[in-house]
Structure formats: C-alpha cells, structure tokens
Amino acid sequence: MMDFDDFGGALAQKPLTQAEKAAAVLLAMGKQVAGRLLKYFTQNELQTIIGAAQSLRPIPPDELAQLVAEFEDLFTEGAGLMDNARAIESILEEGLTPDEVDSLLGRRTAFQAYETSIWDRLGEADPVFVSRFLLREHPQTIAYILSMMPSSFGAKVLLELPDSRRADIMHRTVNMKDVSPKAAQIIENRVVSLLAEIDAERNSAGSTKVAELMNEMDKPQVDTLLTSLESISQEAVNKVRPKIFLFEDMLRMPQRSRVMLLNDISGDVLTMALRGASTEIREAVLAAISPRQRRMIESDLATGTAGINPREIAIARRAVAQEAIRLANSGQIQLKETEGEGTAEAA
C-alpha cells in the first residue's frame, strides 16, 4: 500500500493535497508503469486519487520534477498533464479489469444496477412459467432474453420450449448481433411485465394448489366443491376455475390442439375415457382422431359400460386431462379457444 504522506513539502502555486501528488506521479509514469503500481493501493485510495485527478490543476514540468525526484529513473522529462481524467482512466484500464474500472469510475449507473437485478430476479422464477410467457414473444425477443439470463436458468427455460421452436431460437441466440439500447429497453420492459406476472403467480399459489387437487377429481365432485366455494367467495372461484381442466373441458379446446393432444393418447386409454361420456364429448374426441382409430374405438364402445369399473373410467379421463395440462404448460397446445378463434377456424 502506498502512503500519500511520503511525498515532499509544499510547492509553488496552490499547494497540492497528498492525493493530488499521488495522482500527478501516476499520470507522469505512463500506463504500463503506473498500471503495475495500482495493486499496492486500496480501493478507497484509488477512488481518492481518481477524484483528485479529475480536478487536478495544471502542473508545469519543473514542479512535476520535484514530485517525482525519487522516481526520476521512471520519469520522462517534459511530460505534460492534459486531460487528466481520461489519463487516469487509461492507467486504471492497464492494471484493472473492466468491471473494476467501471466500479471505481462510478460507471455502474442506476439503470445498469436495475438491469442486473431484473435478470437475477428472473433466474429465481419457475422455468416452466417463464417458457410459457416467452412463447407469446417473437423468436428474436426470446433469443435476446435467453442470452441475458443466468446460463443455468436459461438452459432450463430452453428445455421447456417446444421442440418445433427450440432450434430456431437457439440459432437466433448464437447469431445475435448487437441490440440497440432502444430495443433492449423495450424488451427489458417486457421482462418487467413478466416479473409482475411471476409475483402475481406466487401470490396465487393457494388457488393453484386447490386447482391441482380438483384436477384429480371427477366432474361431479369438482362442480360440488366449486358451488360450495362460490357460496363463500365468488372471487376465490374466479381464481381457481381457470386453472381447472377436466376431461369434459376438451369441448372448449381448439380443434388443432385437440388433435395434437389425442395423437399422444393410446387407443385403450381413450376408449376407456369415452365410456359413459356424453354424445357431445364423444363426437368431439372421435372427430379429432384418424378414421381407422375411430372405427376401432366405436366398435369397442358399442359393448357399453357393463362390467366396467367406474374407477377405471375416472383414471383414464384424468390421464387425458393431465396430458392436456402438460402440453399446455409447455406451450404446445391451448386448453381453450381465444376470442374469435373458433369463428376463424370455422371460416
């Protein structure tokens, strides 16, 4: 550690402070030499020197020579002291990392601190929830957000994205060019919206748990519980109901999503789930599978429900509903039509 008090006495003109003397000597040494000396200063000392350098008065060569007499073998005769702030910055860059220089020079603005905080906060979220949010965005936006996330968290989010979109997003991330500050600000505003949704989701953990429990029940049981809950709080029902998805709710699904869902369900499970189902739900399901599979299932259903354990039917229906929830959470299907979608498909 250097001791500012080791430098000589008062000089001509306005006397220099000890920090100003240290700054003057460092400026005179040049980047390479001064850079090697920086490790002997504490961070507080460096900050004091930086402040002194920024307001350092002009120092003529003869006055500077007195300051550096003990270092005369390192002093270049006639060195001037111009643009002191930039010169001390250049010296710092020679001996410190960019982050350390930024910290010492106070470059870490409030916005940068805010920027760091949003990505750190995002890394604490549920990857499944974040992936569902990102699927609403343009692939280039998704690529930028992935590039800014902590790597370990970004990998988890990437794995939650649909296979059909993952390769394109990875390609965009790998080949991403510099993003303009304006575009970055717009995207980061979207991330702030995501964080607000994450906070809201955490606050609704109770309703999510209730919905998960009801998703394990049969429709009559769910209807009874919702009616009971409604007698106490309509607000609670409004929070829980959108998170419930039962076998019968497939009627609300877009046809395209229904086809994708049923493509992953075995014929045996589907046949069991349709036993005793209403004509409406049966037709909706059969219309979403291949003609050959439809004929086979219709043939099996013709035997009726005699000798079939109702529990097996309930288990099959829950299996279909849980697969629908899983695919929806990964962004591959929609559980219900968006406004106007049914009309568009019909057209």
Number of C-alpha atoms within 10 A of each C-alpha: 10 13 12 16 12 10 18 14 11 10 12 8 9 8 11 18 15 19 22 22 24 26 23 25 18 22 24 23 20 19 20 14 16 20 19 14 16 20 14 12 14 12 14 10 18 20 17 17 23 23 17 22 26 17 11 22 16 11 17 12 16 10 12 21 20 15 19 21 13 12 12 13 8 13 17 13 12 12 16 15 18 13 11 21 17 12 19 24 19 18 23 25 18 19 19 15 11 12 12 14 19 16 14 18 16 10 11 14 11 9 9 10 10 12 14 13 12 18 19 15 13 21 18 11 16 14 20 18 17 23 22 18 18 22 17 11 13 10 18 16 22 21 23 21 19 21 16 15 19 14 12 9 17 20 13 15 21 22 14 19 23 15 12 9 12 16 13 14 21 18 12 18 19 12 10 13 9 8 10 8 9 9 11 15 13 12 17 18 13 17 19 16 13 19 18 12 15 20 12 11 14 13 11 13 11 14 19 19 13 15 20 16 12 22 20 20 16 18 17 9 12 19 13 11 13 20 14 12 15 14 9 11 12 13 10 14 19 13 16 21 16 13 16 19 22 21 22 16 14 21 18 15 20 18 20 12 21 23 19 16 25 19 13 11 16 10 16 11 16 19 22 23 21 23 23 13 15 10 9 10 16 18 13 17 18 20 14 18 18 12 11 8 12 17 13 12 18 14 12 14 15 9 10 11 14 7 7 11 10 12 10 14 22 18 17 21 25 20 19 21 22 18 15 27 21 13 17 17 18 18 19 18 20 20 21 20 15 11 8 8 12 15 9 8 10 6 6
